[in-house]
Amino acid sequence: MAKEDNKAATSEEQTQQPGFSIEKIYVKDASLEIPNAPQIFTDRSQPQVGIELSNFAQQLEASVFEVAIKVTVTSKIEDKTVFLVEVTQAGIFQIRNVPEENLEMIVGITCPNILFPYARETVSDLVVRAGFQPVLLNPINFEALFAQQKQQQAEAASKH
């Protein structure tokens, strides 16, 4: 009898322990545009590449979150678009028994760090399939981005 009570107590302690798991990682959206094809393939000028990144999250259930990062890569020669690639890489994460003050950091830093290599691979694959040299995205410091977003939110709140 004492062993059964001990098992129940251990089981209850485990359910109260903080937990993090990846339920699913998937490409939520991907698009590729080459508006000036086929003429753009004969232009030998060096294109300028611009990269934009954003991330967002939503709570799906009590301890389940969808987190997504959107990467937009635009390549231009002067005013002509060579290609435009947009990828939204998403994941479903289960985050249990984490204090509220830490939850935002997990969703804003940890989850995007997990998703980014998948987004980088998808962008590179789309660009290569389009007939261009691969675009290799540099690592992103999501911790610095998170801190910057927090600072901007604090400044906006202080102005109101």
N, CA and C atoms as an extended XYZ file, in Angstrom:
480
Properties=species:S:1:pos:R:3:atomname:S:1:resname:S:1:resid:I:1 pbc="F F F"
N         0.826       -1.187        0.000 N   MET     1
C         0.000        0.000        0.000 CA  MET     1
C         0.874        1.256        0.000 C   MET     1
N         1.930        1.247        0.776 N   ALA     2
C         2.805        2.414        0.841 CA  ALA     2
C         3.482        2.658       -0.502 C   ALA     2
N         3.812        1.560       -1.223 N   LYS     3
C         4.434        1.722       -2.528 CA  LYS     3
C         3.482        2.390       -3.515 C   LYS     3
N         2.203        2.020       -3.474 N   GLU     4
C         1.220        2.624       -4.375 CA  GLU     4
C         1.070        4.109       -4.093 C   GLU     4
N         1.009        4.489       -2.815 N   ASP     5
C         0.901        5.906       -2.456 CA  ASP     5
C         2.131        6.658       -2.928 C   ASP     5
N         3.291        6.042       -2.798 N   ASN     6
C         4.545        6.658       -3.234 CA  ASN     6
C         4.549        6.865       -4.749 C   ASN     6
N         4.063        5.864       -5.514 N   LYS     7
C         3.971        5.992       -6.968 CA  LYS     7
C         3.044        7.125       -7.349 C   LYS     7
N         1.918        7.234       -6.675 N   ALA     8
C         0.955        8.303       -6.963 CA  ALA     8
C         1.572        9.661       -6.672 C   ALA     8
N         2.300        9.775       -5.574 N   ALA     9
C         2.940       11.048       -5.229 CA  ALA     9
C         4.007       11.397       -6.262 C   ALA     9
N         4.789       10.409       -6.684 N   THR    10
C         5.826       10.640       -7.700 CA  THR    10
C         5.194       11.056       -9.019 C   THR    10
N         4.120       10.391       -9.392 N   SER    11
C         3.415       10.726      -10.627 CA  SER    11
C         2.871       12.147      -10.575 C   SER    11
N         2.324       12.524       -9.424 N   GLU    12
C         1.784       13.878       -9.269 CA  GLU    12
C         2.902       14.919       -9.331 C   GLU    12
N         4.048       14.613       -8.727 N   GLU    13
C         5.189       15.532       -8.790 CA  GLU    13
C         5.651       15.729      -10.230 C   GLU    13
N         5.666       14.641      -11.012 N   GLN    14
C         6.094       14.740      -12.402 CA  GLN    14
C         5.145       15.605      -13.209 C   GLN    14
N         3.852       15.526      -12.932 N   THR    15
C         2.899       16.350      -13.682 CA  THR    15
C         3.024       17.817      -13.299 C   THR    15
N         3.608       18.106      -12.131 N   GLN    16
C         3.802       19.496      -11.706 CA  GLN    16
C         5.145       20.053      -12.164 C   GLN    16
N         6.038       19.190      -12.653 N   GLN    17
C         7.347       19.624      -13.118 CA  GLN    17
C         7.191       20.455      -14.394 C   GLN    17
N         8.055       21.464      -14.570 N   PRO    18
C         8.018       22.194      -15.840 CA  PRO    18
C         8.312       21.237      -16.996 C   PRO    18
N         7.635       21.450      -18.104 N   GLY    19
C         7.844       20.574      -19.250 CA  GLY    19
C         7.802       21.353      -20.550 C   GLY    19
N         8.595       20.887      -21.504 N   PHE    20
C         8.650       21.513      -22.824 CA  PHE    20
C         8.787       20.405      -23.847 C   PHE    20
N         7.922       20.410      -24.851 N   SER    21
C         8.067       19.416      -25.916 CA  SER    21
C         7.620       20.010      -27.244 C   SER    21
N         8.229       19.490      -28.297 N   ILE    22
C         7.870       19.890      -29.658 CA  ILE    22
C         6.831       18.899      -30.146 C   ILE    22
N         5.651       19.389      -30.444 N   GLU    23
C         4.582       18.519      -30.934 CA  GLU    23
C         4.646       18.365      -32.450 C   GLU    23
N         4.966       19.464      -33.155 N   LYS    24
C         4.967       19.437      -34.623 CA  LYS    24
C         5.745       20.642      -35.130 C   LYS    24
N         6.529       20.428      -36.205 N   ILE    25
C         7.189       21.528      -36.913 CA  ILE    25
C         6.767       21.412      -38.368 C   ILE    25
N         6.327       22.536      -38.947 N   TYR    26
C         5.789       22.489      -40.308 CA  TYR    26
C         5.948       23.826      -41.017 C   TYR    26
N         5.902       23.772      -42.348 N   VAL    27
C         5.897       24.988      -43.160 CA  VAL    27
C         4.437       25.416      -43.247 C   VAL    27
N         4.130       26.562      -42.677 N   LYS    28
C         2.755       27.052      -42.675 CA  LYS    28
C         2.419       27.745      -43.983 C   LYS    28
N         3.414       28.435      -44.550 N   ASP    29
C         3.191       29.160      -45.799 CA  ASP    29
C         4.537       29.330      -46.490 C   ASP    29
N         4.533       29.214      -47.800 N   ALA    30
C         5.749       29.451      -48.582 CA  ALA    30
C         5.337       30.001      -49.936 C   ALA    30
N         6.048       31.030      -50.381 N   SER    31
C         5.776       31.555      -51.717 CA  SER    31
C         7.081       31.996      -52.363 C   SER    31
N         7.084       31.897      -53.683 N   LEU    32
C         8.239       32.283      -54.482 CA  LEU    32
C         7.730       33.044      -55.688 C   LEU    32
N         8.312       34.201      -55.929 N   GLU    33
C         7.949       34.989      -57.105 CA  GLU    33
C         9.217       35.365      -57.854 C   GLU    33
N         9.171       35.219      -59.172 N   ILE    34
C        10.254       35.672      -60.054 CA  ILE    34
C         9.568       36.528      -61.121 C   ILE    34
N         9.223       37.770      -60.775 N   PRO    35
C         8.390       38.584      -61.659 CA  PRO    35
C         9.038       38.961      -62.989 C   PRO    35
N        10.363       38.955      -63.061 N   ASN    36
C        11.032       39.377      -64.287 CA  ASN    36
C        11.680       38.222      -65.051 C   ASN    36
N        11.198       37.010      -64.791 N   ALA    37
C        11.713       35.850      -65.542 CA  ALA    37
C        11.095       35.859      -66.924 C   ALA    37
N        11.754       35.391      -67.920 N   PRO    38
C        13.078       34.771      -67.938 CA  PRO    38
C        14.212       35.772      -68.145 C   PRO    38
N        13.901       37.032      -68.459 N   GLN    39
C        14.954       38.009      -68.769 CA  GLN    39
C        15.942       38.195      -67.620 C   GLN    39
N        15.477       38.068      -66.387 N   ILE    40
C        16.345       38.324      -65.236 CA  ILE    40
C        17.512       37.334      -65.180 C   ILE    40
N        17.333       36.146      -65.786 N   PHE    41
C        18.394       35.132      -65.757 CA  PHE    41
C        19.581       35.502      -66.654 C   PHE    41
N        19.393       36.442      -67.566 N   THR    42
C        20.493       36.847      -68.439 CA  THR    42
C        21.248       38.054      -67.889 C   THR    42
N        20.723       38.684      -66.848 N   ASP    43
C        21.387       39.839      -66.227 CA  ASP    43
C        22.503       39.331      -65.318 C   ASP    43
N        23.719       39.740      -65.583 N   ARG    44
C        24.872       39.256      -64.812 CA  ARG    44
C        25.252       40.192      -63.663 C   ARG    44
N        24.471       41.235      -63.440 N   SER    45
C        24.762       42.164      -62.336 CA  SER    45
C        24.605       41.455      -60.997 C   SER    45
N        25.316       41.968      -60.007 N   GLN    46
C        25.241       41.393      -58.660 CA  GLN    46
C        23.988       41.932      -57.959 C   GLN    46
N        23.062       41.056      -57.572 N   PRO    47
C        21.845       41.534      -56.911 CA  PRO    47
C        22.085       41.919      -55.447 C   PRO    47
N        21.240       42.784      -54.956 N   GLN    48
C        21.217       43.153      -53.539 CA  GLN    48
C        20.136       42.302      -52.872 C   GLN    48
N        20.470       41.713      -51.742 N   VAL    49
C        19.523       40.843      -51.050 CA  VAL    49
C        19.123       41.494      -49.732 C   VAL    49
N        17.814       41.598      -49.527 N   GLY    50
C        17.274       42.132      -48.276 CA  GLY    50
C        16.497       41.046      -47.556 C   GLY    50
N        16.625       41.031      -46.228 N   ILE    51
C        15.964       39.993      -45.426 CA  ILE    51
C        15.157       40.664      -44.316 C   ILE    51
N        13.910       40.239      -44.186 N   GLU    52
C        13.047       40.698      -43.098 CA  GLU    52
C        12.616       39.476      -42.306 C   GLU    52
N        12.498       39.658      -40.997 N   LEU    53
C        12.129       38.553      -40.131 CA  LEU    53
C        11.150       39.027      -39.074 C   LEU    53
N        10.136       38.232      -38.813 N   SER    54
C         9.217       38.516      -37.718 CA  SER    54
C         8.782       37.196      -37.107 C   SER    54
N         8.330       37.253      -35.877 N   ASN    55
C         7.805       36.052      -35.255 CA  ASN    55
C         6.547       36.393      -34.460 C   ASN    55
N         5.703       35.392      -34.297 N   PHE    56
C         4.459       35.580      -33.561 CA  PHE    56
C         4.045       34.260      -32.942 C   PHE    56
N         3.168       34.360      -31.958 N   ALA    57
C         2.725       33.164      -31.257 CA  ALA    57
C         1.265       33.307      -30.879 C   ALA    57
N         0.611       32.160      -30.740 N   GLN    58
C        -0.763       32.145      -30.240 CA  GLN    58
C        -0.951       30.906      -29.383 C   GLN    58
N        -1.769       31.069      -28.352 N   GLN    59
C        -2.056       29.939      -27.478 CA  GLN    59
C        -3.213       29.161      -28.086 C   GLN    59
N        -3.022       27.843      -28.260 N   LEU    60
C        -4.052       26.997      -28.855 CA  LEU    60
C        -4.915       26.327      -27.791 C   LEU    60
N        -4.260       25.872      -26.726 N   GLU    61
C        -4.929       25.222      -25.595 CA  GLU    61
C        -4.223       25.671      -24.330 C   GLU    61
N        -4.601       25.090      -23.212 N   ALA    62
C        -4.054       25.505      -21.915 CA  ALA    62
C        -2.528       25.556      -21.900 C   ALA    62
N        -1.846       24.548      -22.400 N   SER    63
C        -0.380       24.553      -22.366 CA  SER    63
C         0.215       24.302      -23.756 C   SER    63
N        -0.559       24.620      -24.796 N   VAL    64
C        -0.120       24.360      -26.168 CA  VAL    64
C        -0.082       25.679      -26.951 C   VAL    64
N         1.051       25.923      -27.608 N   PHE    65
C         1.249       27.174      -28.330 CA  PHE    65
C         1.704       26.894      -29.752 C   PHE    65
N         1.208       27.717      -30.675 N   GLU    66
C         1.765       27.731      -32.021 CA  GLU    66
C         2.689       28.938      -32.084 C   GLU    66
N         3.914       28.712      -32.512 N   VAL    67
C         4.884       29.784      -32.700 CA  VAL    67
C         5.311       29.728      -34.156 C   VAL    67
N         5.422       30.892      -34.787 N   ALA    68
C         5.818       30.934      -36.190 CA  ALA    68
C         6.820       32.063      -36.410 C   ALA    68
N         7.739       31.812      -37.340 N   ILE    69
C         8.631       32.884      -37.784 CA  ILE    69
C         8.418       33.047      -39.286 C   ILE    69
N         8.369       34.298      -39.700 N   LYS    70
C         8.183       34.614      -41.112 CA  LYS    70
C         9.465       35.264      -41.614 C   LYS    70
N        10.007       34.696      -42.685 N   VAL    71
C        11.225       35.212      -43.301 CA  VAL    71
C        10.872       35.652      -44.719 C   VAL    71
N        11.223       36.888      -45.050 N   THR    72
C        11.024       37.413      -46.399 CA  THR    72
C        12.391       37.782      -46.959 C   THR    72
N        12.732       37.198      -48.094 N   VAL    73
C        14.003       37.485      -48.752 CA  VAL    73
C        13.693       38.101      -50.108 C   VAL    73
N        14.196       39.308      -50.333 N   THR    74
C        13.987       40.015      -51.588 CA  THR    74
C        15.340       40.253      -52.241 C   THR    74
N        15.466       39.844      -53.493 N   SER    75
C        16.688       40.059      -54.255 CA  SER    75
C        16.358       41.012      -55.395 C   SER    75
N        17.157       42.081      -55.520 N   LYS    76
C        16.902       43.088      -56.557 CA  LYS    76
C        18.185       43.449      -57.282 C   LYS    76
N        18.021       43.780      -58.555 N   ILE    77
C        19.076       44.415      -59.343 CA  ILE    77
C        18.504       45.762      -59.734 C   ILE    77
N        19.097       46.810      -59.161 N   GLU    78
C        18.576       48.173      -59.287 CA  GLU    78
C        17.123       48.180      -58.827 C   GLU    78
N        16.170       48.511      -59.711 N   ASP    79
C        14.773       48.551      -59.282 CA  ASP    79
C        13.990       47.317      -59.715 C   ASP    79
N        14.680       46.336      -60.303 N   LYS    80
C        14.022       45.115      -60.766 CA  LYS    80
C        14.148       44.008      -59.726 C   LYS    80
N        13.025       43.397      -59.397 N   THR    81
C        13.040       42.281      -58.463 CA  THR    81
C        13.529       41.023      -59.174 C   THR    81
N        14.569       40.420      -58.619 N   VAL    82
C        15.090       39.161      -59.146 CA  VAL    82
C        14.190       38.036      -58.640 C   VAL    82
N        14.028       37.967      -57.311 N   PHE    83
C        13.091       37.011      -56.726 CA  PHE    83
C        12.630       37.514      -55.370 C   PHE    83
N        11.500       36.993      -54.950 N   LEU    84
C        10.921       37.291      -53.642 CA  LEU    84
C        10.483       35.959      -53.048 C   LEU    84
N        11.022       35.626      -51.892 N   VAL    85
C        10.671       34.387      -51.204 CA  VAL    85
C        10.119       34.741      -49.832 C   VAL    85
N         8.967       34.173      -49.500 N   GLU    86
C         8.398       34.321      -48.164 CA  GLU    86
C         8.139       32.929      -47.607 C   GLU    86
N         8.631       32.705      -46.402 N   VAL    87
C         8.433       31.418      -45.734 CA  VAL    87
C         7.951       31.683      -44.317 C   VAL    87
N         6.873       31.026      -43.941 N   THR    88
C         6.425       31.035      -42.557 CA  THR    88
C         6.609       29.625      -42.024 C   THR    88
N         7.564       29.493      -41.124 N   GLN    89
C         7.876       28.206      -40.498 CA  GLN    89
C         7.226       28.208      -39.122 C   GLN    89
N         6.455       27.185      -38.826 N   ALA    90
C         5.709       27.164      -37.575 CA  ALA    90
C         5.960       25.876      -36.810 C   ALA    90
N         5.596       25.931      -35.563 N   GLY    91
C         5.694       24.756      -34.717 CA  GLY    91
C         4.628       24.803      -33.641 C   GLY    91
N         4.250       23.632      -33.192 N   ILE    92
C         3.331       23.522      -32.063 CA  ILE    92
C         4.154       22.985      -30.900 C   ILE    92
N         4.122       23.725      -29.802 N   PHE    93
C         4.937       23.405      -28.638 CA  PHE    93
C         4.039       23.246      -27.418 C   PHE    93
N         4.361       22.242      -26.611 N   GLN    94
C         3.657       22.078      -25.346 CA  GLN    94
C         4.579       22.596      -24.253 C   GLN    94
N         4.080       23.560      -23.501 N   ILE    95
C         4.863       24.184      -22.434 CA  ILE    95
C         4.014       24.097      -21.161 C   ILE    95
N         4.466       23.259      -20.221 N   ARG    96
C         3.673       22.990      -19.024 CA  ARG    96
C         4.377       23.504      -17.772 C   ARG    96
N         3.574       24.008      -16.851 N   ASN    97
C         4.021       24.361      -15.496 CA  ASN    97
C         5.231       25.281      -15.484 C   ASN    97
N         5.194       26.279      -16.352 N   VAL    98
C         6.262       27.267      -16.409 CA  VAL    98
C         5.688       28.582      -15.869 C   VAL    98
N         6.411       29.259      -14.966 N   PRO    99
C         5.911       30.537      -14.453 CA  PRO    99
C         5.613       31.508      -15.605 C   PRO    99
N         4.564       32.286      -15.442 N   GLU   100
C         4.099       33.212      -16.484 CA  GLU   100
C         5.223       34.119      -16.990 C   GLU   100
N         6.096       34.581      -16.078 N   GLU   101
C         7.174       35.491      -16.493 CA  GLU   101
C         8.205       34.795      -17.381 C   GLU   101
N         8.322       33.477      -17.306 N   ASN   102
C         9.258       32.742      -18.155 CA  ASN   102
C         8.625       32.273      -19.457 C   ASN   102
N         7.315       32.161      -19.469 N   LEU   103
C         6.597       31.654      -20.636 CA  LEU   103
C         6.849       32.518      -21.867 C   LEU   103
N         6.803       33.823      -21.676 N   GLU   104
C         6.997       34.754      -22.795 CA  GLU   104
C         8.390       34.602      -23.419 C   GLU   104
N         9.390       34.356      -22.593 N   MET   105
C        10.754       34.180      -23.102 CA  MET   105
C        10.886       32.865      -23.876 C   MET   105
N        10.235       31.813      -23.404 N   ILE   106
C        10.289       30.530      -24.107 CA  ILE   106
C         9.643       30.671      -25.479 C   ILE   106
N         8.475       31.306      -25.507 N   VAL   107
C         7.738       31.486      -26.765 CA  VAL   107
C         8.456       32.470      -27.687 C   VAL   107
N         9.129       33.467      -27.133 N   GLY   108
C         9.770       34.503      -27.941 CA  GLY   108
C        11.225       34.246      -28.298 C   GLY   108
N        11.890       33.327      -27.573 N   ILE   109
C        13.312       33.074      -27.828 CA  ILE   109
C        13.571       31.604      -28.154 C   ILE   109
N        13.197       30.720      -27.242 N   THR   110
C        13.504       29.290      -27.409 CA  THR   110
C        12.834       28.703      -28.642 C   THR   110
N        11.538       28.924      -28.788 N   CYS   111
C        10.807       28.341      -29.919 CA  CYS   111
C        11.308       28.878      -31.263 C   CYS   111
N        11.488       30.203      -31.433 N   PRO   112
C        12.054       30.684      -32.702 CA  PRO   112
C        13.450       30.131      -32.991 C   PRO   112
N        14.262       29.947      -31.948 N   ASN   113
C        15.593       29.343      -32.152 CA  ASN   113
C        15.488       27.923      -32.695 C   ASN   113
N        14.474       27.191      -32.281 N   ILE   114
C        14.258       25.833      -32.784 CA  ILE   114
C        13.775       25.882      -34.230 C   ILE   114
N        12.904       26.826      -34.564 N   LEU   115
C        12.297       26.904      -35.895 CA  LEU   115
C        13.241       27.461      -36.965 C   LEU   115
N        14.158       28.339      -36.576 N   PHE   116
C        14.961       29.062      -37.556 CA  PHE   116
C        15.742       28.165      -38.521 C   PHE   116
N        16.416       27.106      -38.064 N   PRO   117
C        17.139       26.263      -39.040 CA  PRO   117
C        16.217       25.659      -40.104 C   PRO   117
N        15.003       25.338      -39.733 N   TYR   118
C        14.045       24.800      -40.704 CA  TYR   118
C        13.665       25.875      -41.723 C   TYR   118
N        13.436       27.099      -41.247 N   ALA   119
C        13.097       28.202      -42.149 CA  ALA   119
C        14.264       28.495      -43.086 C   ALA   119
N        15.478       28.480      -42.545 N   ARG   120
C        16.672       28.744      -43.362 CA  ARG   120
C        16.788       27.708      -44.483 C   ARG   120
N        16.553       26.442      -44.163 N   GLU   121
C        16.629       25.379      -45.163 CA  GLU   121
C        15.542       25.539      -46.229 C   GLU   121
N        14.331       25.896      -45.819 N   THR   122
C        13.227       26.066      -46.765 CA  THR   122
C        13.501       27.223      -47.720 C   THR   122
N        14.003       28.346      -47.192 N   VAL   123
C        14.343       29.502      -48.033 CA  VAL   123
C        15.403       29.101      -49.051 C   VAL   123
N        16.470       28.485      -48.583 N   SER   124
C        17.567       28.094      -49.470 CA  SER   124
C        17.075       27.128      -50.548 C   SER   124
N        16.259       26.160      -50.159 N   ASP   125
C        15.736       25.172      -51.104 CA  ASP   125
C        14.879       25.841      -52.182 C   ASP   125
N        14.000       26.761      -51.783 N   LEU   126
C        13.147       27.455      -52.759 CA  LEU   126
C        13.979       28.281      -53.739 C   LEU   126
N        14.989       28.982      -53.226 N   VAL   127
C        15.830       29.831      -54.078 CA  VAL   127
C        16.602       28.969      -55.089 C   VAL   127
N        17.144       27.835      -54.648 N   VAL   128
C        17.878       26.936      -55.541 CA  VAL   128
C        16.939       26.352      -56.593 C   VAL   128
N        15.749       25.936      -56.173 N   ARG   129
C        14.777       25.374      -57.124 CA  ARG   129
C        14.331       26.417      -58.156 C   ARG   129
N        14.444       27.691      -57.785 N   ALA   130
C        14.085       28.765      -58.702 CA  ALA   130
C        15.195       29.033      -59.715 C   ALA   130
N        16.361       28.404      -59.523 N   GLY   131
C        17.444       28.563      -60.485 CA  GLY   131
C        18.513       29.549      -60.064 C   GLY   131
N        18.521       29.944      -58.796 N   PHE   132
C        19.499       30.921      -58.305 CA  PHE   132
C        20.470       30.251      -57.337 C   PHE   132
N        21.537       30.986      -57.027 N   GLN   133
C        22.476       30.521      -56.005 CA  GLN   133
C        21.755       30.505      -54.659 C   GLN   133
N        22.092       29.558      -53.782 N   PRO   134
C        21.387       29.493      -52.488 CA  PRO   134
C        21.601       30.758      -51.662 C   PRO   134
N        20.585       31.101      -50.912 N   VAL   135
C        20.677       32.191      -49.947 CA  VAL   135
C        20.827       31.514      -48.592 C   VAL   135
N        21.956       31.743      -47.953 N   LEU   136
C        22.200       31.155      -46.638 CA  LEU   136
C        22.018       32.244      -45.589 C   LEU   136
N        20.967       32.123      -44.828 N   LEU   137
C        20.663       33.118      -43.807 CA  LEU   137
C        21.614       32.965      -42.627 C   LEU   137
N        22.147       34.075      -42.165 N   ASN   138
C        23.008       34.061      -40.983 CA  ASN   138
C        22.175       33.758      -39.747 C   ASN   138
N        22.799       33.184      -38.723 N   PRO   139
C        22.058       32.939      -37.481 CA  PRO   139
C        21.462       34.237      -36.933 C   PRO   139
N        20.340       34.107      -36.280 N   ILE   140
C        19.632       35.256      -35.713 CA  ILE   140
C        19.703       35.164      -34.193 C   ILE   140
N        19.949       36.294      -33.541 N   ASN   141
C        19.955       36.353      -32.082 CA  ASN   141
C        18.537       36.715      -31.620 C   ASN   141
N        17.722       35.698      -31.377 N   PHE   142
C        16.337       35.945      -30.975 CA  PHE   142
C        16.248       36.559      -29.585 C   PHE   142
N        17.265       36.345      -28.769 N   GLU   143
C        17.280       36.964      -27.445 CA  GLU   143
C        17.388       38.482      -27.573 C   GLU   143
N        18.253       38.948      -28.472 N   ALA   144
C        18.395       40.395      -28.699 CA  ALA   144
C        17.122       40.970      -29.319 C   ALA   144
N        16.517       40.240      -30.263 N   LEU   145
C        15.257       40.702      -30.853 CA  LEU   145
C        14.156       40.811      -29.806 C   LEU   145
N        14.091       39.824      -28.923 N   PHE   146
C        13.092       39.815      -27.854 CA  PHE   146
C        13.287       41.026      -26.951 C   PHE   146
N        14.537       41.287      -26.562 N   ALA   147
C        14.843       42.442      -25.703 CA  ALA   147
C        14.480       43.746      -26.404 C   ALA   147
N        14.749       43.824      -27.702 N   GLN   148
C        14.413       45.024      -28.475 CA  GLN   148
C        12.907       45.232      -28.528 C   GLN   148
N        12.147       44.158      -28.750 N   GLN   149
C        10.680       44.256      -28.773 CA  GLN   149
C        10.146       44.713      -27.419 C   GLN   149
N        10.706       44.171      -26.336 N   LYS   150
C        10.285       44.553      -24.982 CA  LYS   150
C        10.547       46.040      -24.745 C   LYS   150
N        11.709       46.506      -25.187 N   GLN   151
C        12.067       47.912      -25.006 CA  GLN   151
C        11.107       48.807      -25.792 C   GLN   151
N        10.789       48.427      -27.026 N   GLN   152
C         9.856       49.204      -27.844 CA  GLN   152
C         8.470       49.221      -27.222 C   GLN   152
N         8.043       48.099      -26.661 N   GLN   153
C         6.741       48.047      -25.993 CA  GLN   153
C         6.717       48.954      -24.767 C   GLN   153
N         7.811       48.946      -24.005 N   ALA   154
C         7.909       49.786      -22.812 CA  ALA   154
C         7.889       51.265      -23.191 C   ALA   154
N         8.595       51.624      -24.265 N   GLU   155
C         8.613       53.017      -24.714 CA  GLU   155
C         7.233       53.439      -25.203 C   GLU   155
N         6.559       52.562      -25.936 N   ALA   156
C         5.213       52.877      -26.423 CA  ALA   156
C         4.238       53.038      -25.264 C   ALA   156
N         4.372       52.195      -24.237 N   ALA   157
C         3.482       52.265      -23.080 CA  ALA   157
C         3.725       53.540      -22.278 C   ALA   157
N         4.981       53.991      -22.209 N   SER   158
C         5.292       55.200      -21.441 CA  SER   158
C         4.806       56.475      -22.143 C   SER   158
N         4.593       56.405      -23.455 N   LYS   159
C         4.112       57.568      -24.206 CA  LYS   159
C         2.619       57.777      -24.056 C   LYS   159
N         1.898       56.712      -23.655 N   HIS   160
C         0.437       56.819      -23.539 CA  HIS   160
C         0.034       57.277      -22.186 C   HIS   160
